[in-house]
């Protein structure tokens, strides 16, 4: 496996981006700023490829759809959208450093129909948390990968989890549409 370099790019700080309007889709100068962002990212990727490694790029601006993937060198991985936030990058780095194989751990990817498996085979597949509460429990149990290198301070994680638990408590007190239809609708 080749070494990977993770590169996170945001439009603020790109050469010649000097006005806020240039950072907002549909505003004057935005398309030019995206072009420059793509060119600077491509240059960094070419350097990584020349060193014999693989570049993994995170588009870190707004909706994360600003870099023109067709203009990046072949062999570049581009992470777009909100699922690719810094926490995801830290999880990816953790997986690489600890040689975590998702398939061996039962997390996929799968190239077969999960619904046709026997019960015994289904038990080998490990699912992700199914609710916000389960996700918060999992985060509290395992978040050392986020604090490596000081990327996410421990206190920030504690505050974020506490806020999400407060939101969860609030949401649990509101009947969902199915409950409302079953128990409150006349």
Secondary structure, 3 states (H helix, E strand, C coil): CCCEEEEEECCCCCCCCCCHHHHCCCCCCHHHHHHHHHHHHHHHHHHHHHCCCEEEEEECCCCCCCCCHHHCCCCCEEECCHHHCHHHHHHHHHHHHCCCCCCCCCCCCCCCCHHHCCHHHHHCCCCCCCCHHHHHHHHHHCCHHHHHHHCCCHHHHHHHHHHHHHHHHHHHCCCCHHHHHHHHCC
